[in-house]
Amino acid sequence: MSRDSQVLPAKLPMSLLQGTLCVFLLVTNSISAAEGTKSISFTNDVIPVLTKAGCNTGVCHAKAGGGQNGFQLSLLGFETLDDYEAIVLDGRGRRVFPASPDQSLFLKKAAALVPHGGGMRLTPDSSGYEILHSWIEQGLRYSDEQALELVSVEVQPSRSLLEMNQQQQLKVLAKYSDGSTRDVTSLALYEVNSEAMAHVDEAGLVKASDIPGKVAVMVRYQGQVSVYTAAVPLGAPVDAVPESNNFVDDFVFGNLKQLGIPPSSICDDATFLRRVSLDISGRIPTEKETTDFLASSEPNKRDIVIQRLLRSPGYADYFASKWTPLLKNRRDNASDITANFAFHAWIRDSLLANVAYDQIVRELLAATGTVVSNPPVAWYKRVKDPKEQLEDVAQLFLGVRMQCAQCHHHPFERWSQDDYYSLSAFFSQIGRKPTATAGEDLIFHKRGIATAKNVKSGEALTPAALGVDMGDIPPDVDPRLKLADWMSSPENPYFAKALVNRYWKHFFSRGLIEPEDDIRDTNPPTNPELLAALEKHFIDSGYDLKELVRTITSSKAYQLSAMPNEHNLGDRQNYSRFYPRRMQAEVLLDAIDDLTGATTRFANLPVGTRAIALPDNSYNSSQFLQVFGRPSSLSVCECERVQSSSLAQSLHLINSSEIKSKLATGNGQADQFAKSDESTEAKIQEMYLLAYSRKPEPHEIETALEYLNTPAVDAEGKPIAPATLEKQNWQDLLWALMNTKEFMFNH
């Protein structure tokens, strides 16, 4: 046997080698017969064929728990040595027959020449079938001394302008360790990020639909990925755009010009005030705030109201209600109340004082002591396992989902199991001691070398941050401090990007990257230049959260009308108009209280506490908050907050006893309207200002007056007393406004 004819995996046990001796004797002869033919590599040739055919996907032979019918492969071929053993040696070597490759079960199953639950995966005349056939014929080679390592994959073109309903053929080149390249277009896997915008076939042919915007195709080959992005223009004339207020507008409107999507006009003052008040402070404006704002002639009055809202306690309350569920401030038992209240207060006070974002994260990650002396410690009360700690930190603060890498190489990214456990090593030296307070621990750094064991390889790994070597960390140094240093470094490609993308979604309903916590090369932003500019601005500002909010909300892009024009109705990713969204559960409950003059009471909290100021999930016992989707603080995913509509929500607003009692509350808004000596038109105007932050249109006044002046009778047919009827009529009008989309949605 020649020197390069057969290099067997070093880890195969001797018993298996002896048991397959006859196979490898036959292999020698078959290899000799194959002299002069192209050498087939298991890693570089066989695995790509299996992956392209779908044999090693999670629904086929890479299915967790044993694959299919006793034949198990690694997910997407990331563990080639395991796959080699499964094909060549498992099942007593019955899957491959080098003496007569055509009779190999491995081929006959794939070609459906014998019954196969997965159906036909390869036709006998296909190039993939021929590669597998040649590999068996050449002696089941695993690798040879000249085997090349795949370095990267390149898709050509990487970006292009693709007209509607037009096609673009992609070309994929694999680059190897010796500098050579190979065309692997036919073996690569393709996946488009929006099926509605484009379709890609198995050969890499991309066809755009008639929806304008940015679409991306992920190209995957042997654990390496590349991305093709296409701009699909609408091509409408963009003759004029609003004058830019800041760099946000430059990039948003520049993108719209490239795509030929005219933006909507700027919203009116009433719409802007209601929108920005809901988005910054989580509440609808008061009647006085609305009246004063509409009457103001200050040229920069929108900037003035933004600054006022950022200074208000409502800003801190509202954004604390955003962060505390993501940080799992959850009450599992009665003893949690001290920790939960302290943690919520720390988040709220930090936001109100505008503590730099990187400092907030540092205080959280490196927290030591007790909850009473250092409230960020409460996070370690909820998140105790190092694996959960690393996963939550990566997803929440870096926008990187590491869960898959615990068991196998990330299918859409470069993260491996070593990356996963190296990140968990940062949390390996956290010590706990019980304190005098029941259920509360003292958190401290245990002296020692931080390591984490890769459960598959058994290797003890030192801390590394997503492939970044941290160097030697002395036993006396808390590795979490090193992690915090790396996270807040301006060179970190994830930290600032994850935050600005998350906040962009808060104000624009859709992140520049979607989902907002899934940042990876294979999930590109719809406007990469804008995202990079926001990231740089945030870093240059010293991670100033209020400055970020001010920059976003003062842009003309944020202030566009929600009303579409004739061209941008189908746009859902380029921000050519404002995308309306239903109020969050807490915000909607507070808005109903403001409209009706009622007060919702919460246990153990002062009267008048607003729903957006609730400290933890224990208050989700409120039927209203349950129905409208307040999160339960079980995960770091914003998807836990439900903002979709449901029948239960409609029924609750229409006829629940809670809503009825709010409308009928003593000295509430309906009661005050009924008792007031103001003119009926003045009261109707006040009602519209409360609900919509605008004055009513003439036809709306006419409709309301007609309803108020219509006589009514009770169930027995007797006229209802005027005082009683008037109060009921005002309740009905408030109820009618409350159930409109204009009230329930931020627009």
PyMOL commands that set and color helices and strands:
alter all, ss='L'
color gray80, all
select helices_A, chain A and resi 14-19+21-33+42-53+75-77+80-88+90-93+101-103+105-110+127-137+247-259+269-281+287-295+301-311+313-326+334-352+357-365+375-382+386-398+403-406+417-427+479-487+495-508+528-540+545-553+585-596+611-613+617-621+623-627+638-640+647-655+657-663+669-675+680-692+698-708+722-738+741-744
alter helices_A, ss='H'
color red, helices_A
select strands_A, chain A and resi 150-156+159-161+167-169+171-176+181-183+189-192+198-200+205-208+213-221+224-232+430-434+441-445+452-453+460-461+464-465+468-469+581-582+745-746
alter strands_A, ss='S'
color yellow, strands_A
deselect
rebuild
show_as cartoon
